[in-house]
Amino acid sequence: MPREIDEAWVDEAIARYRRIQAAQAEFDRAAAAVAVTVRSSDGSVEVDVTAAGAITDVRILGTLHGRTGRELSEAVTAAVTAATEAARWAREKLRAEVFADYPSLAD
């Protein structure tokens, strides 16, 4: 006996899939457009990062006189680490906004 196909259910599943794909595309565009700026704890390095995680600029602030390469390296590492965390935070906030109408898969 052939199985009957519930065409309405299939149509709804396809529509849901398309809505999720559109929301994902919107999220990806927004994540690339949202930028966060962070500084190292000593204020000597500033990093711009998108919510997508792309570092778009690194600036050394002030002078380098009297600073060792190791000190500058530590400041850059601290700023990049903070930028990674800031990007994660921005992504989570953006995801909550874009996908607010969709239940979590973890629930």
N, C-alpha and C positions, 0 to 999 in steps of 0.2 A: 504494500500500500504506500503510495507516494506521500511524503510529508508536505503539509501545507505551509506556505511561506506567508508570514504576516507582513505584508508589504508596508503597512502603516508603521510597524515597529522598525523595519529596515530604513524607511524614509526618515524617521525620527532619529535613529542612530547616526545616519549620514549627516543630518542637520546638526546634531550635537558635535560630531567630529569636526565639522566645518567651523562651528563657533569656537571650539577649543583651538583649532589651528589659527583662526583669525586673532584670538586673544594672545596666543603664543607669538605671532608675528608682531602684534602691538607691543608686547612685553619686550621682545628683542630690540625693536626700534627705540623704545623708551630707555632701555638699559644702556644702549649706546649713546643716547643723548644726555642722560643724567650724569653730571660730574660732581665729584667731591674733592675738596682740597684739604690736605692734612699737613701738619708740620712735625718734625722730629721734636722730642721732648726739650732739647736745648734751643729750638727755634732756628737752627742754622740751615735746615733743609726743608723745602716745601715740595709736595708731590700732588699732582692732579691725576685723578683716576676716575674712569667711568664706572657705572654700576655693573657693566659687563666685565669689569676687571682690567681694562686696558689702561696702562699708565700713559697719559698724554703729555705730561711735562714734569721735569724735575728741575728745581731751582735751588742754587746754593745762595743763601742770604748772608749778607755781611762779607767780611774779609776772611781770608784763609791764613793770614799772618799769625804765627804762633800756634797753629794747629798742626798736629801730625796727620799723616795719611790715615793712620789707624783711627784717630778721632773722627775724621771726616767719613771714613768708611762706616763706623758705628752709627753716625748720625743718618747717613743715607739708608742703611739697613733698617734703622728704627722707623724712618719715615715711610719706607716701602712696606714694611710690616703693618704699620698703621693704615696705609692706603689699602692694603688687601682686606683688612678688617672693615674699613669704611665702605669698600665696594660690596662686601658681603652684606653689610647692614642695609645699604641702599637697595640692593637686589631684593632682599627679604621684604622691605617696606613696599617696593614697587610691585612685587609679586602679590602681596596682600591686597593691594589696590586693584590690580588688573584681574586677578582671579578670585575676587571676593565672592562671586556668585557660584563658585564651583566647590563642592565638598573636597576635603583632603582625602587622598588615597590611603593615608595612614589611619583615618577614622573608621 
